[in-house]
Amino acid sequence: MPSLEATLRHREILDILRRDGQVRVSDLASHFNVSSVTIRTDLEHLEGGGLLRRTRGGAVPSESKRFELPLEASRQVHAREKERIGQYAAGLIRDGETVILDVGSTTTELAKALPQGLRNVVVVTSALNIALMLESHPGVTVIVTGGTLRPQQHSLVNPYGTLLLQEINADKAFIGCNGVHPERGLTNTNLQEAEIKRAMMRSARESILLADHSKVMQVAAARIGPLQSARLLVTSRKARAEDLEQLRAAGLEVVAV
């Protein structure tokens, strides 16, 4: 049975985890003014109770690697960060380009932020909500990839989800993911979505990752590809500077907005 002091610490650790989407041993040790060994013991206890999942150097919510939120719910998590990332990414699209937009809450923010002055842009997407959002944009032609509809995500996957992508030569692909790690590369929670993301990246001249700070240094179940398969990561300023430096050292360009 944990002491009263440890129990109070556990409650606050869970509060921080719910707020930030991840915790770091070093940050918690500094916050509580205890040793890293004590924090690791705390995390082990909480993991044993199914309240979190330990990762290298920290922990994430227990459900983060096993379950997906409906798209409408995931848009509320780190919403301001996703909005800023989407706005920055929208500014990377130029007149006359063909771009691929992955499914997800952050790519949805990109679609929302596309300037009305853009002209002759072709958007290829597997996200039905993005296709409908851009239907009335005067300078955008929308192509939907086709495939099988995933409930609650509004996305199209295999079977038949990659056939059209094999015929596309896009300028840029904007890809979401659940994990960006210097050694384990790009990963995603859902296996079907990972297949589509790989096909999108193969179909584009360059790939740009859109991921809020909670995805940095995380590893999910399904591998998308090595870190070097993307040119740029657009993330938020809440990401730890030392983590971003590791990604840069591994060859990935990083912008924090």
GULUMZA-394374 format. One record per residue: residue number from 1; chain; x, y, z of N, C-alpha, C, CB in turn. Coordinates in steps of 0.05 Angstrom, whole numbers, padded with zeros to 5 digits. Atoms other than C-alpha are relative to their C-alpha. Glycine has a CB too. Example, Ala and Ser with C-alpha at 12.3 -4.5 7.8 and 13.67 -1.06 7.14 Angstrom:
# GULUMZA-394374
[1,'A',[00018,-00024,00000],[00246,-00090,00156],[00018,00024,00000],[-00020,00001,00025]] [2,'A',[-00016,-00024,-00001],[00273,-00021,00143],[-00015,00022,00014],[00009,00009,-00029]] 
//
This chain:
# GULUMZA-394374
[1,'A',[00017,-00024,00000],[00000,00000,00000],[00018,00025,00000],[-00019,00000,00025]] [2,'A',[-00016,-00025,00001],[00031,00067,-00021],[-00006,00018,00024],[-00005,00015,-00026]] [3,'A',[00003,-00020,-00021],[00042,00120,00032],[-00019,00022,-00009],[00027,00012,00009]] [4,'A',[00017,-00023,00007],[-00003,00181,00035],[00014,00019,-00018],[-00010,00015,00026]] [5,'A',[-00015,-00018,00018],[00052,00222,00004],[00002,-00011,-00028],[00029,00004,00011]] [6,'A',[-00002,00012,00026],[00060,00173,-00053],[-00028,00001,-00014],[00010,-00029,00002]] [7,'A',[00027,-00001,00012],[-00016,00170,-00064],[-00006,00027,-00011],[-00021,-00009,00022]] [8,'A',[00004,-00027,00010],[-00020,00245,-00070],[00016,00006,-00025],[00006,00021,00022]] [9,'A',[-00017,-00003,00023],[00038,00244,-00118],[-00012,-00014,-00024],[00029,-00010,00006]] [10,'A',[00012,00016,00022],[00004,00190,-00160],[-00024,00016,-00012],[-00010,-00027,00010]] [11,'A',[00023,-00016,00010],[-00059,00233,-00165],[00009,00023,-00017],[-00018,00010,00023]] [12,'A',[-00010,-00023,00015],[-00020,00293,-00189],[00013,-00009,-00026],[00019,00017,00017]] [13,'A',[-00012,00010,00025],[00019,00251,-00239],[-00021,-00006,-00021],[00017,-00026,00006]] [14,'A',[00022,00006,00018],[-00046,00227,-00269],[-00013,00026,-00011],[-00021,-00017,00013]] [15,'A',[00011,-00026,00009],[-00072,00299,-00272],[00018,00012,-00021],[-00002,00020,00024]] [16,'A',[-00019,-00011,00020],[-00009,00321,-00309],[-00002,-00016,-00026],[00029,-00001,00011]] [17,'A',[00002,00018,00024],[-00015,00261,-00356],[-00025,00007,-00016],[-00001,-00029,00009]] [18,'A',[00025,-00007,00014],[-00088,00279,-00373],[00003,00027,-00013],[-00023,00000,00020]] [19,'A',[-00003,-00027,00011],[-00068,00351,-00385],[00019,00001,-00023],[00010,00019,00022]] [20,'A',[-00021,-00003,00020],[-00005,00341,-00426],[00002,-00023,-00020],[00026,00003,00014]] [21,'A',[-00001,00023,00018],[-00015,00273,-00458],[00024,-00018,00003],[-00001,00010,-00028]] [22,'A',[-00023,00016,-00006],[00052,00247,-00433],[00014,00012,00024],[00019,-00002,-00024]] [23,'A',[-00017,-00010,-00022],[00100,00253,-00374],[00028,-00011,-00003],[-00012,-00008,00028]] [24,'A',[-00028,00008,00001],[00175,00249,-00367],[00010,-00005,00028],[00017,00021,-00015]] [25,'A',[-00011,00006,-00026],[00212,00218,-00309],[00016,00024,00011],[00018,-00025,-00001]] [26,'A',[-00017,-00022,-00009],[00262,00275,-00306],[-00016,00024,00008],[00020,00008,-00022]] [27,'A',[00017,-00023,-00007],[00207,00328,-00306],[-00014,-00005,00026],[-00020,00005,-00023]] [28,'A',[00014,00006,-00024],[00168,00293,-00252],[00018,00000,00024],[-00014,-00027,-00002]] [29,'A',[-00020,00000,-00022],[00230,00283,-00209],[00005,00029,00009],[00026,-00014,-00008]] [30,'A',[-00005,-00028,-00006],[00244,00358,-00213],[-00025,00013,00012],[00008,00015,-00025]] [31,'A',[00024,-00012,-00010],[00171,00377,-00202],[-00006,-00008,00029],[-00024,-00009,-00018]] [32,'A',[00006,00010,-00027],[00163,00334,-00139],[00024,00001,00019],[-00011,-00028,-00001]] [33,'A',[-00025,-00001,-00016],[00235,00343,-00116],[00006,-00027,00013],[-00002,00022,00021]] [34,'A',[-00007,00027,-00009],[00246,00268,-00111],[00019,-00012,-00020],[-00026,-00018,00004]] [35,'A',[-00019,00013,00018],[00293,00219,-00144],[-00014,-00012,-00024],[00017,-00021,00015]] [36,'A',[00011,00014,00023],[00283,00188,-00212],[-00009,-00028,00007],[00021,00000,-00023]] [37,'A',[00007,00027,-00009],[00281,00120,-00178],[-00028,00001,00012],[00020,-00011,00020]] [38,'A',[00026,-00003,-00013],[00221,00144,-00137],[-00022,00003,-00022],[-00001,00023,00019]] [39,'A',[00019,-00004,00022],[00185,00168,-00200],[-00005,-00026,-00016],[00008,00023,-00018]] [40,'A',[00003,00025,00015],[00198,00103,-00237],[-00017,-00020,00016],[00028,-00012,-00006]] [41,'A',[00016,00018,-00017],[00169,00065,-00177],[-00029,00009,-00001],[00010,00001,00029]] [42,'A',[00027,-00011,00002],[00108,00111,-00180],[-00013,-00009,-00026],[00000,00030,00001]] [43,'A',[00011,00007,00027],[00099,00098,-00255],[-00005,-00030,-00002],[00019,00009,-00022]] [44,'A',[00004,00029,00000],[00107,00023,-00245],[-00025,-00008,00015],[00025,-00014,00013]] [45,'A',[00024,00005,-00015],[00053,00024,-00192],[-00025,00007,-00016],[00001,00015,00027]] [46,'A',[00024,-00009,00015],[00005,00064,-00236],[-00004,-00017,-00025],[00004,00029,-00008]] [47,'A',[00003,00018,00023],[00019,00019,-00296],[-00012,-00026,00009],[00027,-00005,-00014]] [48,'A',[00012,00024,-00011],[00003,-00041,-00253],[-00030,00002,00004],[00014,-00008,00025]] [49,'A',[00029,-00004,-00003],[-00065,-00011,-00240],[-00014,00007,-00026],[-00004,00022,00020]] [50,'A',[00012,-00006,00026],[-00077,00001,-00314],[-00006,00029,-00005],[-00025,-00016,-00003]] [51,'A',[00006,-00028,00002],[-00075,00076,-00306],[00017,00015,-00019],[00002,00013,00027]] [52,'A',[-00018,-00012,00021],[-00018,00091,-00354],[00016,-00022,-00012],[00019,00022,00013]] [53,'A',[-00019,00019,00012],[00032,00058,-00399],[00027,00012,-00001],[-00010,-00008,-00029]] [54,'A',[-00027,-00011,-00001],[00106,00067,-00389],[00012,-00001,-00027],[00017,-00016,00020]] [55,'A',[-00015,-00002,00024],[00150,00089,-00446],[00029,00005,00008],[-00011,00022,-00019]] [56,'A',[-00028,-00005,-00007],[00224,00100,-00451],[00003,00029,00011],[00018,-00003,-00026]] [57,'A',[-00004,-00026,-00013],[00237,00157,-00402],[-00025,00013,00010],[00013,00018,-00019]] [58,'A',[00024,-00013,-00010],[00165,00169,-00383],[-00024,-00018,-00002],[-00006,00025,-00016]] [59,'A',[00025,00016,00002],[00093,00147,-00393],[-00021,00015,-00016],[-00011,-00005,00029]] [60,'A',[00022,-00011,00015],[00031,00158,-00435],[-00026,-00012,00012],[00002,-00005,-00031]] [61,'A',[00025,00012,-00009],[-00043,00146,-00420],[-00003,-00029,-00009],[-00024,00016,-00009]] [62,'A',[00001,00028,00006],[-00059,00072,-00419],[-00015,-00006,-00026],[-00013,-00015,00022]] [63,'A',[00015,00005,00024],[-00109,00078,-00476],[00013,00010,-00025],[-00027,00012,00003]] [64,'A',[-00010,-00014,00023],[-00064,00118,-00522],[00010,-00018,-00022],[00021,00019,00008]] [65,'A',[-00011,00018,00020],[-00033,00058,-00558],[-00020,-00022,-00008],[00025,-00012,00010]] [66,'A',[00018,00023,00006],[-00094,00012,-00558],[-00027,00009,-00012],[-00005,-00015,00025]] [67,'A',[00026,-00009,00009],[-00155,00055,-00573],[00003,00026,-00014],[-00019,00002,00024]] [68,'A',[00001,-00026,00014],[-00173,00112,-00619],[-00025,00015,00008],[00001,-00005,-00031]] [69,'A',[00023,-00017,-00005],[-00218,00169,-00603],[-00014,00006,-00027],[00008,00027,00014]] [70,'A',[00013,-00010,00024],[-00271,00188,-00654],[00013,00027,-00008],[-00031,00004,00004]] [71,'A',[-00014,-00023,00010],[-00245,00244,-00698],[-00010,00026,00014],[-00005,00003,-00030]] [72,'A',[00010,-00024,-00013],[-00291,00296,-00667],[00011,00004,00028],[-00031,-00001,00001]] [73,'A',[-00012,-00002,-00027],[-00264,00279,-00598],[00030,00006,-00001],[-00005,-00026,00015]] [74,'A',[-00029,-00005,00001],[-00191,00277,-00618],[00007,00029,-00008],[00013,-00019,-00021]] [75,'A',[-00004,-00028,00007],[-00198,00347,-00647],[00001,00018,00024],[-00021,00010,-00020]] [76,'A',[00001,-00016,-00024],[-00209,00372,-00576],[00025,-00004,00017],[-00024,-00007,00016]] [77,'A',[-00025,00005,-00015],[-00143,00343,-00551],[00023,00016,-00012],[00007,-00031,00000]] [78,'A',[-00021,-00018,00010],[-00087,00394,-00556],[-00010,00017,-00023],[00025,-00015,-00008]] [79,'A',[00014,-00013,00023],[-00135,00434,-00600],[00015,00024,-00009],[-00028,00007,00008]] [80,'A',[-00014,-00025,00008],[-00096,00500,-00599],[00026,-00007,-00015],[00005,00018,00024]] [81,'A',[-00025,00008,00014],[-00031,00465,-00618],[-00006,-00009,-00028],[00014,-00023,00016]] [82,'A',[00006,00010,00027],[-00064,00429,-00676],[-00009,00022,-00018],[-00023,-00021,00003]] [83,'A',[00008,-00023,00016],[-00094,00494,-00700],[00024,00015,-00011],[-00018,00019,00016]] [84,'A',[-00024,-00014,00009],[-00026,00528,-00702],[00016,-00016,-00020],[00018,00006,00024]] [85,'A',[-00014,00018,00019],[00006,00468,-00736],[-00013,00000,-00027],[00002,-00029,00011]] [86,'A',[00015,00000,00025],[-00049,00466,-00788],[00003,00026,-00015],[-00029,-00005,00005]] [87,'A',[-00003,-00026,00013],[-00043,00541,-00802],[00028,00002,-00013],[-00004,00022,00020]] [88,'A',[-00027,-00002,00012],[00033,00536,-00812],[00001,-00018,-00024],[00021,-00009,00021]] [89,'A',[-00002,00019,00022],[00026,00475,-00857],[-00016,00010,-00024],[-00011,-00028,00008]] [90,'A',[00016,-00011,00022],[-00028,00509,-00899],[00016,00020,-00016],[-00026,00013,00010]] [91,'A',[-00017,-00020,00013],[00023,00564,-00914],[00021,-00012,-00017],[00012,00017,00021]] [92,'A',[-00021,00014,00016],[00069,00512,-00946],[-00011,-00008,-00028],[00010,-00024,00014]] [93,'A',[00012,00008,00025],[00020,00499,-01003],[-00001,00023,-00019],[-00029,-00011,00005]] [94,'A',[-00003,-00021,00020],[00030,00538,-01067],[-00020,-00005,-00023],[00028,00001,-00012]] [95,'A',[00018,00002,00023],[-00014,00553,-01127],[00011,-00021,-00020],[-00002,00027,-00015]] [96,'A',[-00008,00019,00020],[-00014,00497,-01178],[00010,-00027,00010],[00020,00012,-00018]] [97,'A',[-00010,00025,-00011],[00008,00442,-01131],[-00021,-00021,00003],[00013,00005,00027]] [98,'A',[00017,00023,-00007],[-00021,00373,-01122],[00010,-00010,00028],[00002,-00023,-00021]] [99,'A',[-00008,00008,-00027],[-00021,00355,-01048],[-00018,-00022,00010],[-00002,00025,00019]] [100,'A',[00015,00022,-00013],[-00043,00294,-01008],[-00004,00008,00029],[00015,-00027,-00003]] [101,'A',[00007,-00005,-00028],[-00079,00305,-00942],[-00009,-00026,00013],[-00022,00022,00002]] [102,'A',[00006,00023,-00016],[-00080,00248,-00893],[-00025,00005,00017],[00024,-00008,00018]] [103,'A',[00022,-00003,-00019],[-00139,00235,-00847],[00011,00009,00027],[-00016,-00026,00003]] [104,'A',[-00008,-00007,-00027],[-00136,00265,-00777],[-00008,00027,00009],[00030,-00003,00003]] [105,'A',[00009,-00026,-00011],[-00151,00323,-00731],[00019,00023,-00008],[-00001,-00002,00030]] [106,'A',[-00018,-00021,00007],[-00088,00362,-00748],[-00001,00007,-00030],[00029,-00007,00007]] [107,'A',[00003,-00006,00029],[-00095,00354,-00824],[-00027,00013,-00005],[00002,-00026,-00016]] [108,'A',[00025,-00015,00002],[-00167,00377,-00814],[00004,00029,00005],[-00021,-00012,00019]] [109,'A',[-00006,-00028,-00006],[-00140,00441,-00784],[00014,00013,-00024],[00017,00003,00025]] [110,'A',[-00013,-00010,00025],[-00095,00448,-00846],[-00021,00007,-00021],[00020,-00021,-00011]] [111,'A',[00021,-00005,00020],[-00156,00442,-00891],[-00016,00025,00006],[-00019,-00025,-00003]] [112,'A',[00015,-00024,-00008],[-00193,00494,-00851],[00016,00026,-00005],[-00006,-00002,00030]] [113,'A',[-00017,-00024,00002],[-00134,00542,-00857],[00009,00006,-00028],[00024,-00003,00018]] [114,'A',[-00008,-00005,00027],[-00124,00537,-00932],[-00010,00028,-00009],[-00010,-00022,-00019]] [115,'A',[00008,-00027,00009],[-00124,00609,-00959],[-00020,-00001,-00023],[00025,00016,-00008]] [116,'A',[00019,-00001,00021],[-00183,00626,-01002],[00012,00010,-00027],[-00024,00018,00008]] [117,'A',[-00013,-00010,00024],[-00135,00659,-01051],[00016,-00021,-00016],[00017,00022,00007]] [118,'A',[-00014,00021,00015],[-00102,00593,-01071],[-00014,-00006,-00026],[00002,-00026,00017]] [119,'A',[00011,00006,00026],[-00111,00575,-01144],[00012,-00026,-00011],[00004,00023,-00019]] [120,'A',[-00009,00024,00015],[-00107,00510,-01184],[00015,-00021,00017],[00018,00009,-00023]] [121,'A',[-00011,00020,-00018],[-00092,00466,-01125],[-00017,-00025,-00001],[00002,00011,00030]] [122,'A',[00014,00026,-00001],[-00110,00392,-01127],[00006,-00013,00027],[00009,-00019,-00024]] [123,'A',[-00002,00014,-00025],[-00123,00359,-01060],[-00009,-00029,-00002],[-00016,00015,00023]] [124,'A',[00006,00029,-00001],[-00121,00283,-01056],[-00002,-00008,00029],[00021,-00017,-00016]] [125,'A',[00003,00006,-00028],[-00149,00258,-00991],[-00015,-00026,00005],[-00014,00022,00015]] [126,'A',[00015,00024,-00008],[-00173,00195,-00956],[-00020,00007,00022],[00020,-00022,00011]] [127,'A',[00017,-00010,-00022],[-00213,00237,-00906],[-00026,00012,-00012],[00014,00020,00018]] [128,'A',[00025,-00010,00011],[-00286,00247,-00924],[-00007,00027,00012],[-00023,-00020,00005]] [129,'A',[00006,-00026,-00012],[-00293,00305,-00875],[00016,00022,-00013],[00005,-00001,00031]] [130,'A',[-00016,-00020,00014],[-00236,00341,-00909],[-00010,00005,-00028],[00030,-00009,-00001]] [131,'A',[00011,-00003,00027],[-00265,00328,-00978],[-00024,00018,00001],[-00007,-00027,-00012]] [132,'A',[00025,-00016,-00001],[-00332,00358,-00957],[00007,00029,00009],[-00019,-00012,00020]] [133,'A',[-00008,-00027,-00009],[-00297,00417,-00922],[00010,00017,-00023],[00021,-00002,00022]] [134,'A',[-00012,-00014,00022],[-00260,00435,-00986],[-00017,00001,-00025],[00027,-00012,-00007]] [135,'A',[00018,00000,00023],[-00318,00424,-01033],[-00006,00027,-00011],[-00026,-00014,00008]] [136,'A',[00008,-00027,00009],[-00335,00498,-01035],[00024,00019,-00004],[-00019,00012,00020]] [137,'A',[-00023,-00017,00004],[-00263,00524,-01039],[00003,00006,-00029],[00026,-00014,00012]] [138,'A',[00000,-00007,00029],[-00258,00563,-01105],[00025,-00008,-00015],[-00004,00029,-00003]] [139,'A',[-00025,00006,00014],[-00186,00545,-01120],[00009,-00028,00003],[00021,00018,00010]] [140,'A',[-00009,00027,-00006],[-00185,00472,-01099],[-00018,-00020,-00015],[-00001,-00005,00030]] [141,'A',[00013,00023,00011],[-00203,00409,-01138],[00005,-00024,00019],[00009,-00007,-00029]] [142,'A',[-00003,00022,-00019],[-00215,00350,-01091],[-00003,-00027,-00013],[-00022,00002,00023]] [143,'A',[00001,00028,00009],[-00200,00277,-01108],[00000,-00017,00025],[00024,-00007,-00018]] [144,'A',[00002,00018,-00022],[-00222,00224,-01058],[00013,-00027,-00008],[-00029,-00004,00009]] [145,'A',[-00015,00024,00007],[-00178,00162,-01056],[-00016,-00025,-00005],[00020,-00006,00022]] [146,'A',[00016,00024,00002],[-00233,00111,-01050],[00009,-00021,00020],[00002,-00012,-00028]] [147,'A',[-00007,00020,-00019],[-00232,00048,-01009],[-00024,-00007,00018],[00024,00008,00017]] [148,'A',[00020,00009,-00019],[-00269,00022,-00948],[-00002,00020,00024],[00007,-00028,00011]] [149,'A',[00004,-00020,-00020],[-00299,00070,-00897],[00005,-00011,00028],[-00028,00012,-00002]] [150,'A',[-00004,00007,-00029],[-00274,00067,-00825],[-00020,00017,00016],[00029,00006,00009]] [151,'A',[00018,-00015,-00017],[-00329,00086,-00776],[00014,00018,00020],[-00019,-00019,00015]] [152,'A',[-00009,-00020,-00019],[-00318,00147,-00732],[00024,00016,-00008],[00004,-00013,00026]] [153,'A',[-00024,-00014,00009],[-00254,00167,-00768],[-00005,00015,-00026],[00024,-00019,-00002]] [154,'A',[00007,-00012,00026],[-00287,00187,-00834],[00022,-00005,-00021],[-00005,00030,00003]] [155,'A',[-00022,00005,00017],[-00228,00155,-00869],[-00004,-00025,-00018],[00026,-00004,00016]] [156,'A',[00002,00022,00019],[-00220,00108,-00928],[00026,-00016,00000],[-00005,00010,-00029]] [157,'A',[-00023,00018,-00004],[-00174,00047,-00921],[-00003,-00024,-00019],[00004,-00009,00029]] [158,'A',[00003,00025,00015],[-00160,-00020,-00954],[-00022,-00018,00011],[00027,-00015,00000]] [159,'A',[-00006,00005,00029],[-00188,-00059,-00988],[-00007,00023,-00018],[-00013,-00025,-00009]] [160,'A',[00003,-00020,00022],[-00182,-00014,-01049],[00007,00028,00009],[-00028,-00001,-00010]] [161,'A',[-00006,-00026,-00010],[-00155,00044,-01008],[00025,00012,-00013],[00004,00000,00029]] [162,'A',[-00025,-00010,00011],[-00088,00050,-01044],[00002,00000,-00030],[00023,-00017,00011]] [163,'A',[-00001,00003,00029],[-00106,00038,-01117],[00004,00027,-00014],[-00026,-00013,-00010]] [164,'A',[-00002,-00026,00013],[-00115,00111,-01137],[00027,00013,00007],[-00023,00018,00008]] [165,'A',[-00025,-00012,-00008],[-00053,00132,-01098],[00023,-00009,-00017],[00006,-00006,00030]] [166,'A',[-00021,00011,00018],[-00011,00088,-01144],[00002,00016,-00026],[-00005,-00029,-00006]] [167,'A',[00001,-00015,00025],[-00031,00134,-01201],[00006,00030,00003],[-00027,-00003,-00013]] [168,'A',[-00003,-00029,-00006],[-00015,00201,-01167],[00030,00006,00004],[-00015,00007,00026]] [169,'A',[-00026,-00012,-00005],[00049,00242,-01170],[-00004,00027,00013],[00017,00002,-00026]] [170,'A',[00006,-00024,-00014],[00039,00294,-01116],[00025,00015,00007],[-00016,-00006,00026]] [171,'A',[-00022,-00017,-00009],[00083,00352,-01096],[00006,-00004,00029],[-00005,00030,-00005]] [172,'A',[-00004,00002,-00029],[00072,00345,-01021],[-00021,-00019,00011],[-00001,00027,00014]] [173,'A',[00019,00016,-00015],[00039,00295,-00974],[00002,00010,00029],[00006,-00031,-00002]] [174,'A',[00001,-00009,-00028],[00017,00320,-00905],[-00012,-00023,00016],[-00018,00026,00003]] [175,'A',[00006,00026,-00014],[00016,00260,-00858],[-00001,00004,00030],[00022,-00021,-00008]] [176,'A',[00001,00001,-00029],[-00007,00251,-00787],[00010,-00027,00010],[-00029,00004,00010]] [177,'A',[-00009,00025,-00011],[00019,00198,-00740],[-00003,00001,00030],[00030,-00005,-00007]] [178,'A',[00001,00001,-00030],[00019,00175,-00667],[00027,-00002,00013],[-00017,-00024,00008]] [179,'A',[-00027,00001,-00012],[00094,00169,-00658],[00021,00009,-00020],[00006,-00028,00009]] [180,'A',[-00023,-00009,00016],[00157,00203,-00683],[00024,-00004,00018],[-00002,00031,-00008]] [181,'A',[-00023,00008,-00017],[00221,00172,-00656],[00025,-00002,-00017],[-00006,-00027,00014]] [182,'A',[-00024,00000,00016],[00293,00179,-00679],[00010,-00028,-00009],[00023,00014,00014]] [183,'A',[-00009,00027,00007],[00306,00104,-00678],[-00022,-00017,-00011],[00012,-00013,00025]] [184,'A',[00023,00017,00008],[00237,00072,-00686],[-00016,00012,-00023],[-00018,-00004,00023]] [185,'A',[00013,-00012,00024],[00215,00121,-00740],[-00028,00010,00005],[00000,-00019,-00022]] [186,'A',[00028,-00010,-00001],[00143,00139,-00755],[-00019,-00023,00004],[-00007,00015,-00027]] [187,'A',[00018,00022,-00007],[00088,00097,-00725],[-00028,00010,00004],[00010,-00014,00025]] [188,'A',[00028,-00007,-00003],[00013,00096,-00719],[-00015,-00021,00016],[-00013,00003,-00028]] [189,'A',[00016,00018,-00016],[-00039,00065,-00674],[-00014,-00021,-00017],[-00020,00015,00017]] [190,'A',[00017,00017,00016],[-00082,00035,-00729],[00016,-00012,-00023],[-00024,00015,-00010]] [191,'A',[-00015,00014,00021],[-00052,-00017,-00776],[-00010,00007,-00028],[-00002,-00030,00004]] [192,'A',[00011,-00007,00026],[-00100,-00001,-00834],[00009,00028,-00009],[-00030,-00002,00000]] [193,'A',[-00008,-00027,00007],[-00084,00073,-00831],[00029,00001,-00007],[-00006,00019,00024]] [194,'A',[-00028,-00001,00006],[-00010,00059,-00831],[00006,-00008,-00029],[00015,-00019,00019]] [195,'A',[-00003,00008,00028],[-00017,00024,-00898],[-00005,00023,-00019],[-00019,-00023,-00007]] [196,'A',[00008,-00023,00017],[-00051,00085,-00928],[00021,00022,00001],[-00027,00011,00008]] [197,'A',[-00021,-00020,-00003],[00001,00132,-00900],[00025,-00006,-00015],[00007,00004,00030]] [198,'A',[-00023,00008,00016],[00057,00092,-00931],[-00004,00005,-00029],[00007,-00029,00005]] [199,'A',[00006,-00004,00028],[00023,00094,-00998],[00000,00030,-00007],[-00027,-00012,-00007]] [200,'A',[00000,-00029,00004],[00012,00169,-00992],[00029,00011,-00002],[-00015,00015,00022]] [201,'A',[-00027,-00010,00000],[00085,00181,-00977],[00015,-00009,-00025],[00015,-00009,00025]] [202,'A',[-00013,00009,00025],[00107,00139,-01037],[-00010,00016,-00024],[-00006,-00030,-00004]] [203,'A',[00011,-00015,00023],[00062,00181,-01082],[00007,00029,-00001],[-00030,-00003,00001]] [204,'A',[-00006,-00028,-00002],[00091,00248,-01062],[00030,00005,-00003],[-00010,00012,00026]] [205,'A',[-00028,-00007,00002],[00156,00283,-01078],[00013,00005,00027],[00003,00026,-00018]] [206,'A',[-00010,-00003,-00027],[00163,00302,-01005],[-00023,-00003,00020],[00014,00028,00004]] [207,'A',[00020,00004,-00020],[00127,00285,-00941],[00005,00018,00024],[-00001,-00030,00008]] [208,'A',[-00002,-00018,-00023],[00112,00332,-00883],[-00018,-00011,00022],[-00009,00029,-00008]] [209,'A',[00014,00011,-00023],[00092,00305,-00815],[-00013,00023,00016],[00019,-00016,00018]] [210,'A',[00014,-00019,-00018],[00040,00342,-00773],[-00006,-00015,00026],[-00026,00011,-00013]] [211,'A',[00003,00015,-00025],[00044,00320,-00700],[00003,00019,00024],[00020,-00024,00001]] [212,'A',[-00003,-00017,-00024],[00031,00356,-00634],[00021,-00012,00018],[-00027,00003,00014]] [213,'A',[-00023,00008,-00017],[00081,00350,-00577],[-00003,-00028,00012],[00004,00021,00022]] [214,'A',[00004,00025,-00014],[00049,00288,-00547],[00008,-00024,-00017],[-00029,-00003,00007]] [215,'A',[-00008,00022,00017],[00070,00246,-00608],[00030,-00002,-00002],[-00012,00005,-00028]] [216,'A',[-00029,-00001,00003],[00144,00265,-00604],[00013,-00020,00019],[00011,00028,00005]] [217,'A',[-00014,00021,-00015],[00189,00208,-00580],[-00018,-00023,00009],[00013,00012,00025]] [218,'A',[00018,00023,-00006],[00130,00160,-00577],[00002,-00021,-00022],[-00029,00010,00002]] [219,'A',[00000,00022,00019],[00125,00092,-00611],[-00027,-00015,00002],[00024,-00019,00006]] [220,'A',[00026,00013,00001],[00058,00063,-00632],[00003,-00027,-00014],[-00021,00017,-00015]] [221,'A',[-00001,00028,00008],[00040,-00007,-00657],[00009,-00005,-00029],[-00026,-00013,00005]] [222,'A',[-00004,00004,00028],[00043,00001,-00732],[00021,00018,-00012],[-00027,00004,-00015]] [223,'A',[-00022,-00016,00012],[00106,00023,-00769],[-00009,00012,-00026],[00025,-00018,-00004]] [224,'A',[00005,-00014,00025],[00096,00074,-00824],[00026,00000,-00017],[-00009,00029,00005]] [225,'A',[-00025,-00001,00014],[00169,00082,-00843],[00022,00012,00017],[-00003,00016,-00026]] [226,'A',[-00023,-00012,-00015],[00238,00106,-00822],[-00003,00030,00002],[00026,-00007,-00013]] [227,'A',[00001,-00029,-00004],[00247,00177,-00798],[00007,00015,-00025],[00018,00009,00023]] [228,'A',[-00010,-00014,00024],[00283,00195,-00862],[-00020,-00001,-00023],[00026,-00013,-00009]] [229,'A',[00020,00000,00022],[00221,00180,-00904],[-00016,00026,-00001],[-00019,-00023,00004]] [230,'A',[00013,-00026,00000],[00195,00249,-00885],[00022,00021,-00001],[-00018,00004,00025]] [231,'A',[-00019,-00022,00001],[00229,00315,-00899],[-00002,00018,00024],[-00004,00017,-00025]] [232,'A',[00005,-00021,-00020],[00197,00359,-00845],[-00020,-00009,00020],[-00009,00026,-00014]] [233,'A',[00020,00004,-00021],[00161,00353,-00779],[-00008,00028,00009],[00012,-00016,00024]] [234,'A',[00011,-00024,-00011],[00115,00410,-00759],[-00014,-00008,00026],[-00020,00014,-00019]] [235,'A',[00010,00007,-00026],[00101,00405,-00684],[-00005,00026,00016],[00019,-00019,00015]] [236,'A',[00006,-00023,-00016],[00086,00451,-00626],[00023,00007,00018],[-00026,-00005,00017]] [237,'A',[-00022,-00010,-00017],[00130,00492,-00580],[00001,-00015,00027],[-00003,00029,00005]] [238,'A',[00000,00016,-00025],[00109,00447,-00522],[00018,-00024,-00001],[-00028,-00008,00007]] [239,'A',[-00018,00022,00002],[00154,00393,-00549],[00027,00007,00013],[00004,-00008,-00030]] [240,'A',[-00025,-00005,-00014],[00218,00386,-00509],[00023,00005,-00020],[00008,-00024,00018]] [241,'A',[-00022,-00009,00018],[00278,00421,-00541],[00020,-00023,-00004],[00014,00024,00011]] [242,'A',[-00019,00021,00003],[00324,00362,-00527],[-00010,-00023,-00018],[00008,-00011,00027]] [243,'A',[00011,00020,00018],[00276,00314,-00562],[00001,00009,-00029],[-00029,-00006,00008]] [244,'A',[-00001,-00010,00027],[00272,00358,-00623],[00028,-00001,-00011],[-00012,00028,-00002]] [245,'A',[-00028,00001,00008],[00347,00362,-00625],[00008,-00029,-00008],[00019,00010,00022]] [246,'A',[-00006,00027,00008],[00351,00286,-00627],[-00012,-00007,-00027],[-00012,-00020,00021]] [247,'A',[00012,00004,00026],[00303,00285,-00686],[00016,00013,-00022],[-00029,00009,00000]] [248,'A',[-00016,-00014,00020],[00344,00337,-00722],[00027,-00014,-00005],[00006,00029,00010]] [249,'A',[-00025,00014,00003],[00408,00299,-00708],[-00003,-00026,-00017],[00012,-00007,00028]] [250,'A',[00006,00024,00016],[00375,00238,-00740],[-00007,00006,-00028],[-00022,-00016,00013]] [251,'A',[00004,-00007,00028],[00363,00277,-00804],[-00026,00013,-00007],[00005,-00023,-00016]] [252,'A',[00026,-00011,00006],[00293,00305,-00797],[00000,00030,00005],[-00022,-00014,00017]] [253,'A',[00004,-00028,-00004],[00280,00379,-00807],[-00024,00004,00018],[-00004,00016,-00027]] [254,'A',[00022,-00003,-00020],[00236,00405,-00749],[-00006,00030,00002],[00009,-00012,00027]] [255,'A',[00010,-00027,-00006],[00194,00468,-00741],[-00020,-00003,00023],[-00014,00013,-00026]] [256,'A',[00019,-00001,-00022],[00159,00482,-00675],[-00015,00026,00000],[00015,-00004,00028]] [257,'A',[00016,-00025,00003],[00102,00532,-00679],[-00019,00003,00024],[-00017,-00001,-00026]] 
//
